[in-house]
Amino acid sequence: MSNTIKYDELSVDHEAVKAGHAMVDLYEQHSTIYPAISEIKKQYPNLSNDVIIALWIGMNAYCCPVSSD
């Protein structure tokens, strides 16, 4: 799989979408980045590292917002 995901290809069956849902669970189970990313890489070997890291960044941004102060 390439690093480019086209929005019109996304569906509940798309590998990146499935990996995103898996990342939600893994993010909650692990306090650091490596275990979650490692498990996603095992479950979804066709996803690029950039896509997997982007999933983690999204979860981290959602769960740990940065204060604007």
Biopython code that builds the backbone (N, CA, C, O; Angstrom):
import numpy as np
from Bio.PDB.StructureBuilder import StructureBuilder

atoms = [
    (1, "MET", "N", (0.845, -1.178, 0.000)),
    (1, "MET", "CA", (0.000, 0.000, 0.000)),
    (1, "MET", "C", (0.887, 1.237, 0.000)),
    (1, "MET", "O", (1.922, 1.266, 0.667)),
    (2, "SER", "N", (0.493, 2.227, -0.728)),
    (2, "SER", "CA", (1.279, 3.453, -0.777)),
    (2, "SER", "C", (0.953, 4.333, 0.423)),
    (2, "SER", "O", (0.037, 4.045, 1.193)),
    (3, "ASN", "N", (1.719, 5.408, 0.565)),
    (3, "ASN", "CA", (1.457, 6.373, 1.627)),
    (3, "ASN", "C", (0.232, 7.220, 1.328)),
    (3, "ASN", "O", (-0.288, 7.898, 2.214)),
    (4, "THR", "N", (-0.229, 7.185, 0.089)),
    (4, "THR", "CA", (-1.366, 7.997, -0.314)),
    (4, "THR", "C", (-2.652, 7.200, -0.181)),
    (4, "THR", "O", (-2.790, 6.116, -0.748)),
    (5, "ILE", "N", (-3.578, 7.745, 0.565)),
    (5, "ILE", "CA", (-4.894, 7.134, 0.698)),
    (5, "ILE", "C", (-5.884, 8.115, 0.097)),
    (5, "ILE", "O", (-5.968, 9.266, 0.523)),
    (6, "LYS", "N", (-6.628, 7.658, -0.886)),
    (6, "LYS", "CA", (-7.598, 8.524, -1.548)),
    (6, "LYS", "C", (-8.909, 8.474, -0.781)),
    (6, "LYS", "O", (-9.411, 7.399, -0.454)),
    (7, "TYR", "N", (-9.459, 9.651, -0.499)),
    (7, "TYR", "CA", (-10.673, 9.708, 0.321)),
    (7, "TYR", "C", (-11.829, 8.951, -0.301)),
    (7, "TYR", "O", (-12.676, 8.419, 0.415)),
    (8, "ASP", "N", (-11.878, 8.895, -1.626)),
    (8, "ASP", "CA", (-13.002, 8.198, -2.258)),
    (8, "ASP", "C", (-12.858, 6.680, -2.207)),
    (8, "ASP", "O", (-13.774, 5.959, -2.603)),
    (9, "GLU", "N", (-11.727, 6.193, -1.727)),
    (9, "GLU", "CA", (-11.522, 4.752, -1.556)),
    (9, "GLU", "C", (-11.875, 4.292, -0.139)),
    (9, "GLU", "O", (-11.967, 3.091, 0.118)),
    (10, "LEU", "N", (-12.069, 5.236, 0.775)),
    (10, "LEU", "CA", (-12.302, 4.877, 2.170)),
    (10, "LEU", "C", (-13.696, 4.303, 2.384)),
    (10, "LEU", "O", (-14.683, 4.791, 1.833)),
    (11, "SER", "N", (-13.748, 3.277, 3.180)),
    (11, "SER", "CA", (-14.999, 2.639, 3.590)),
    (11, "SER", "C", (-14.692, 1.859, 4.863)),
    (11, "SER", "O", (-13.539, 1.784, 5.286)),
    (12, "VAL", "N", (-15.705, 1.288, 5.465)),
    (12, "VAL", "CA", (-15.475, 0.503, 6.684)),
    (12, "VAL", "C", (-14.597, -0.713, 6.416)),
    (12, "VAL", "O", (-14.017, -1.277, 7.344)),
    (13, "ASP", "N", (-14.495, -1.116, 5.159)),
    (13, "ASP", "CA", (-13.685, -2.277, 4.804)),
    (13, "ASP", "C", (-12.249, -1.922, 4.424)),
    (13, "ASP", "O", (-11.428, -2.815, 4.215)),
    (14, "HIS", "N", (-11.939, -0.636, 4.332)),
    (14, "HIS", "CA", (-10.587, -0.218, 3.948)),
    (14, "HIS", "C", (-9.616, -0.563, 5.074)),
    (14, "HIS", "O", (-9.923, -0.379, 6.252)),
    (15, "GLU", "N", (-8.459, -1.056, 4.703)),
    (15, "GLU", "CA", (-7.461, -1.487, 5.684)),
    (15, "GLU", "C", (-7.067, -0.361, 6.647)),
    (15, "GLU", "O", (-6.889, -0.605, 7.841)),
    (16, "ALA", "N", (-6.932, 0.846, 6.145)),
    (16, "ALA", "CA", (-6.545, 1.964, 7.009)),
    (16, "ALA", "C", (-7.654, 2.302, 8.003)),
    (16, "ALA", "O", (-7.366, 2.679, 9.139)),
    (17, "VAL", "N", (-8.899, 2.175, 7.599)),
    (17, "VAL", "CA", (-10.027, 2.440, 8.499)),
    (17, "VAL", "C", (-10.071, 1.373, 9.591)),
    (17, "VAL", "O", (-10.264, 1.690, 10.765)),
    (18, "LYS", "N", (-9.893, 0.131, 9.211)),
    (18, "LYS", "CA", (-9.857, -0.949, 10.204)),
    (18, "LYS", "C", (-8.705, -0.736, 11.183)),
    (18, "LYS", "O", (-8.859, -0.925, 12.390)),
    (19, "ALA", "N", (-7.553, -0.343, 10.652)),
    (19, "ALA", "CA", (-6.394, -0.086, 11.509)),
    (19, "ALA", "C", (-6.663, 1.086, 12.443)),
    (19, "ALA", "O", (-6.210, 1.083, 13.588)),
    (20, "GLY", "N", (-7.388, 2.078, 11.970)),
    (20, "GLY", "CA", (-7.745, 3.214, 12.820)),
    (20, "GLY", "C", (-8.583, 2.788, 14.008)),
    (20, "GLY", "O", (-8.366, 3.251, 15.127)),
    (21, "HIS", "N", (-9.530, 1.917, 13.767)),
    (21, "HIS", "CA", (-10.361, 1.411, 14.868)),
    (21, "HIS", "C", (-9.526, 0.570, 15.833)),
    (21, "HIS", "O", (-9.713, 0.645, 17.047)),
    (22, "ALA", "N", (-8.622, -0.218, 15.299)),
    (22, "ALA", "CA", (-7.741, -1.016, 16.161)),
    (22, "ALA", "C", (-6.838, -0.107, 16.989)),
    (22, "ALA", "O", (-6.545, -0.405, 18.147)),
    (23, "MET", "N", (-6.397, 1.002, 16.395)),
    (23, "MET", "CA", (-5.519, 1.934, 17.114)),
    (23, "MET", "C", (-6.239, 2.547, 18.309)),
    (23, "MET", "O", (-5.610, 2.803, 19.336)),
    (24, "VAL", "N", (-7.531, 2.786, 18.202)),
    (24, "VAL", "CA", (-8.293, 3.329, 19.335)),
    (24, "VAL", "C", (-8.136, 2.407, 20.543)),
    (24, "VAL", "O", (-7.830, 2.864, 21.644)),
    (25, "ASP", "N", (-8.345, 1.122, 20.335)),
    (25, "ASP", "CA", (-8.223, 0.158, 21.435)),
    (25, "ASP", "C", (-6.787, 0.068, 21.943)),
    (25, "ASP", "O", (-6.552, 0.061, 23.151)),
    (26, "LEU", "N", (-5.835, -0.001, 21.024)),
    (26, "LEU", "CA", (-4.435, -0.153, 21.421)),
    (26, "LEU", "C", (-3.906, 1.087, 22.123)),
    (26, "LEU", "O", (-3.108, 0.985, 23.055)),
    (27, "TYR", "N", (-4.343, 2.247, 21.681)),
    (27, "TYR", "CA", (-3.900, 3.491, 22.318)),
    (27, "TYR", "C", (-4.324, 3.506, 23.785)),
    (27, "TYR", "O", (-3.565, 3.940, 24.651)),
    (28, "GLU", "N", (-5.518, 3.039, 24.053)),
    (28, "GLU", "CA", (-6.024, 3.016, 25.429)),
    (28, "GLU", "C", (-5.299, 1.979, 26.294)),
    (28, "GLU", "O", (-5.242, 2.121, 27.516)),
    (29, "GLN", "N", (-4.749, 0.943, 25.665)),
    (29, "GLN", "CA", (-4.073, -0.128, 26.403)),
    (29, "GLN", "C", (-2.619, 0.193, 26.731)),
    (29, "GLN", "O", (-2.068, -0.346, 27.690)),
    (30, "HIS", "N", (-1.994, 1.065, 25.943)),
    (30, "HIS", "CA", (-0.553, 1.307, 26.077)),
    (30, "HIS", "C", (-0.271, 2.777, 26.347)),
    (30, "HIS", "O", (-0.888, 3.659, 25.751)),
    (31, "SER", "N", (0.664, 3.030, 27.249)),
    (31, "SER", "CA", (0.982, 4.410, 27.615)),
    (31, "SER", "C", (2.071, 5.026, 26.737)),
    (31, "SER", "O", (2.352, 6.220, 26.839)),
    (32, "THR", "N", (2.679, 4.217, 25.881)),
    (32, "THR", "CA", (3.714, 4.737, 24.980)),
    (32, "THR", "C", (3.396, 4.346, 23.543)),
    (32, "THR", "O", (2.555, 3.483, 23.292)),
    (33, "ILE", "N", (4.072, 4.984, 22.618)),
    (33, "ILE", "CA", (3.773, 4.829, 21.201)),
    (33, "ILE", "C", (4.172, 3.453, 20.650)),
    (33, "ILE", "O", (3.436, 2.869, 19.855)),
    (34, "TYR", "N", (5.321, 2.940, 21.063)),
    (34, "TYR", "CA", (5.867, 1.758, 20.389)),
    (34, "TYR", "C", (4.957, 0.525, 20.420)),
    (34, "TYR", "O", (4.742, -0.073, 19.367)),
    (35, "PRO", "N", (4.415, 0.117, 21.565)),
    (35, "PRO", "CA", (3.591, -1.106, 21.554)),
    (35, "PRO", "C", (2.379, -1.010, 20.628)),
    (35, "PRO", "O", (2.052, -1.970, 19.932)),
    (36, "ALA", "N", (1.721, 0.133, 20.619)),
    (36, "ALA", "CA", (0.539, 0.295, 19.765)),
    (36, "ALA", "C", (0.924, 0.248, 18.291)),
    (36, "ALA", "O", (0.278, -0.435, 17.497)),
    (37, "ILE", "N", (1.970, 0.971, 17.931)),
    (37, "ILE", "CA", (2.404, 0.988, 16.530)),
    (37, "ILE", "C", (2.891, -0.388, 16.104)),
    (37, "ILE", "O", (2.599, -0.837, 14.996)),
    (38, "SER", "N", (3.626, -1.054, 16.972)),
    (38, "SER", "CA", (4.136, -2.390, 16.660)),
    (38, "SER", "C", (3.000, -3.369, 16.397)),
    (38, "SER", "O", (3.065, -4.161, 15.457)),
    (39, "GLU", "N", (1.966, -3.319, 17.219)),
    (39, "GLU", "CA", (0.830, -4.229, 17.050)),
    (39, "GLU", "C", (0.063, -3.925, 15.761)),
    (39, "GLU", "O", (-0.348, -4.849, 15.060)),
    (40, "ILE", "N", (-0.131, -2.657, 15.444)),
    (40, "ILE", "CA", (-0.810, -2.299, 14.190)),
    (40, "ILE", "C", (0.014, -2.781, 13.003)),
    (40, "ILE", "O", (-0.541, -3.282, 12.025)),
    (41, "LYS", "N", (1.326, -2.634, 13.082)),
    (41, "LYS", "CA", (2.200, -3.083, 11.989)),
    (41, "LYS", "C", (2.064, -4.593, 11.785)),
    (41, "LYS", "O", (2.079, -5.067, 10.650)),
    (42, "LYS", "N", (1.931, -5.350, 12.879)),
    (42, "LYS", "CA", (1.748, -6.802, 12.768)),
    (42, "LYS", "C", (0.390, -7.143, 12.161)),
    (42, "LYS", "O", (0.287, -8.025, 11.309)),
    (43, "GLN", "N", (-0.651, -6.438, 12.605)),
    (43, "GLN", "CA", (-2.003, -6.726, 12.134)),
    (43, "GLN", "C", (-2.245, -6.246, 10.703)),
    (43, "GLN", "O", (-3.017, -6.852, 9.961)),
    (44, "TYR", "N", (-1.585, -5.159, 10.325)),
    (44, "TYR", "CA", (-1.806, -4.539, 9.010)),
    (44, "TYR", "C", (-0.462, -4.276, 8.333)),
    (44, "TYR", "O", (-0.058, -3.122, 8.195)),
    (45, "PRO", "N", (0.234, -5.329, 7.912)),
    (45, "PRO", "CA", (1.587, -5.172, 7.366)),
    (45, "PRO", "C", (1.648, -4.389, 6.054)),
    (45, "PRO", "O", (2.718, -3.915, 5.675)),
    (46, "ASN", "N", (0.536, -4.249, 5.366)),
    (46, "ASN", "CA", (0.545, -3.507, 4.105)),
    (46, "ASN", "C", (0.514, -1.997, 4.300)),
    (46, "ASN", "O", (0.791, -1.251, 3.361)),
    (47, "LEU", "N", (0.183, -1.536, 5.496)),
    (47, "LEU", "CA", (0.163, -0.097, 5.741)),
    (47, "LEU", "C", (1.585, 0.416, 5.933)),
    (47, "LEU", "O", (2.414, -0.239, 6.564)),
    (48, "SER", "N", (1.851, 1.578, 5.387)),
    (48, "SER", "CA", (3.181, 2.174, 5.534)),
    (48, "SER", "C", (3.366, 2.689, 6.961)),
    (48, "SER", "O", (2.400, 2.923, 7.688)),
    (49, "ASN", "N", (4.619, 2.856, 7.335)),
    (49, "ASN", "CA", (4.916, 3.405, 8.654)),
    (49, "ASN", "C", (4.296, 4.788, 8.817)),
    (49, "ASN", "O", (3.807, 5.125, 9.895)),
    (50, "ASP", "N", (4.314, 5.593, 7.751)),
    (50, "ASP", "CA", (3.745, 6.940, 7.830)),
    (50, "ASP", "C", (2.250, 6.905, 8.130)),
    (50, "ASP", "O", (1.758, 7.716, 8.915)),
    (51, "VAL", "N", (1.530, 5.982, 7.519)),
    (51, "VAL", "CA", (0.093, 5.869, 7.771)),
    (51, "VAL", "C", (-0.147, 5.427, 9.214)),
    (51, "VAL", "O", (-1.015, 5.973, 9.895)),
    (52, "ILE", "N", (0.611, 4.454, 9.674)),
    (52, "ILE", "CA", (0.441, 3.955, 11.044)),
    (52, "ILE", "C", (0.767, 5.039, 12.064)),
    (52, "ILE", "O", (0.047, 5.201, 13.050)),
    (53, "ILE", "N", (1.835, 5.773, 11.838)),
    (53, "ILE", "CA", (2.195, 6.856, 12.748)),
    (53, "ILE", "C", (1.125, 7.939, 12.732)),
    (53, "ILE", "O", (0.816, 8.518, 13.773)),
    (54, "ALA", "N", (0.558, 8.216, 11.566)),
    (54, "ALA", "CA", (-0.517, 9.211, 11.480)),
    (54, "ALA", "C", (-1.729, 8.783, 12.310)),
    (54, "ALA", "O", (-2.392, 9.625, 12.914)),
    (55, "LEU", "N", (-2.020, 7.488, 12.342)),
    (55, "LEU", "CA", (-3.121, 7.001, 13.176)),
    (55, "LEU", "C", (-2.846, 7.290, 14.650)),
    (55, "LEU", "O", (-3.730, 7.742, 15.379)),
    (56, "TRP", "N", (-1.618, 7.026, 15.078)),
    (56, "TRP", "CA", (-1.259, 7.272, 16.472)),
    (56, "TRP", "C", (-1.302, 8.767, 16.789)),
    (56, "TRP", "O", (-1.794, 9.164, 17.845)),
    (57, "ILE", "N", (-0.788, 9.593, 15.879)),
    (57, "ILE", "CA", (-0.800, 11.041, 16.086)),
    (57, "ILE", "C", (-2.236, 11.539, 16.241)),
    (57, "ILE", "O", (-2.515, 12.385, 17.090)),
    (58, "GLY", "N", (-3.136, 11.018, 15.424)),
    (58, "GLY", "CA", (-4.540, 11.411, 15.530)),
    (58, "GLY", "C", (-5.130, 11.066, 16.882)),
    (58, "GLY", "O", (-5.831, 11.879, 17.485)),
    (59, "MET", "N", (-4.853, 9.873, 17.356)),
    (59, "MET", "CA", (-5.351, 9.466, 18.676)),
    (59, "MET", "C", (-4.737, 10.331, 19.772)),
    (59, "MET", "O", (-5.434, 10.764, 20.689)),
    (60, "ASN", "N", (-3.446, 10.578, 19.675)),
    (60, "ASN", "CA", (-2.765, 11.381, 20.677)),
    (60, "ASN", "C", (-3.315, 12.806, 20.702)),
    (60, "ASN", "O", (-3.505, 13.384, 21.772)),
    (61, "ALA", "N", (-3.568, 13.366, 19.527)),
    (61, "ALA", "CA", (-4.117, 14.721, 19.455)),
    (61, "ALA", "C", (-5.513, 14.772, 20.065)),
    (61, "ALA", "O", (-5.866, 15.740, 20.737)),
    (62, "TYR", "N", (-6.293, 13.743, 19.834)),
    (62, "TYR", "CA", (-7.652, 13.690, 20.380)),
    (62, "TYR", "C", (-7.641, 13.533, 21.901)),
    (62, "TYR", "O", (-8.399, 14.194, 22.610)),
    (63, "CYS", "N", (-6.779, 12.659, 22.382)),
    (63, "CYS", "CA", (-6.777, 12.323, 23.809)),
    (63, "CYS", "C", (-5.943, 13.275, 24.664)),
    (63, "CYS", "O", (-6.176, 13.396, 25.867)),
    (64, "CYS", "N", (-4.985, 13.944, 24.054)),
    (64, "CYS", "CA", (-4.066, 14.803, 24.809)),
    (64, "CYS", "C", (-3.953, 16.168, 24.142)),
    (64, "CYS", "O", (-2.893, 16.509, 23.616)),
    (65, "PRO", "N", (-5.025, 16.954, 24.154)),
    (65, "PRO", "CA", (-4.971, 18.252, 23.473)),
    (65, "PRO", "C", (-3.907, 19.155, 24.091)),
    (65, "PRO", "O", (-3.667, 19.128, 25.298)),
    (66, "VAL", "N", (-3.289, 19.942, 23.243)),
    (66, "VAL", "CA", (-2.265, 20.883, 23.674)),
    (66, "VAL", "C", (-2.960, 22.187, 24.066)),
    (66, "VAL", "O", (-3.798, 22.705, 23.328)),
    (67, "SER", "N", (-2.606, 22.692, 25.210)),
    (67, "SER", "CA", (-3.193, 23.949, 25.669)),
    (67, "SER", "C", (-2.659, 25.103, 24.836)),
    (67, "SER", "O", (-1.481, 25.119, 24.481)),
    (68, "SER", "N", (-3.499, 26.049, 24.528)),
    (68, "SER", "CA", (-3.070, 27.207, 23.745)),
    (68, "SER", "C", (-2.553, 28.328, 24.636)),
    (68, "SER", "O", (-2.223, 29.405, 24.140)),
    (69, "ASP", "N", (-2.478, 28.095, 25.930)),
    (69, "ASP", "CA", (-1.993, 29.122, 26.870)),
    (69, "ASP", "C", (-0.503, 29.270, 26.796)),
    (69, "ASP", "O", (0.073, 30.086, 27.515)),
]
sb = StructureBuilder()
sb.init_structure("model")
sb.init_model(0)
sb.init_chain("A")
sb.init_seg("    ")
for serial, (resi, resn, name, xyz) in enumerate(atoms, 1):
    if name == "N":
        sb.init_residue(resn, " ", resi, " ")
    sb.init_atom(name, np.array(xyz, "f"), 0.0, 1.0, " ", f" {name:<3s}", serial, name[0])
structure = sb.get_structure()
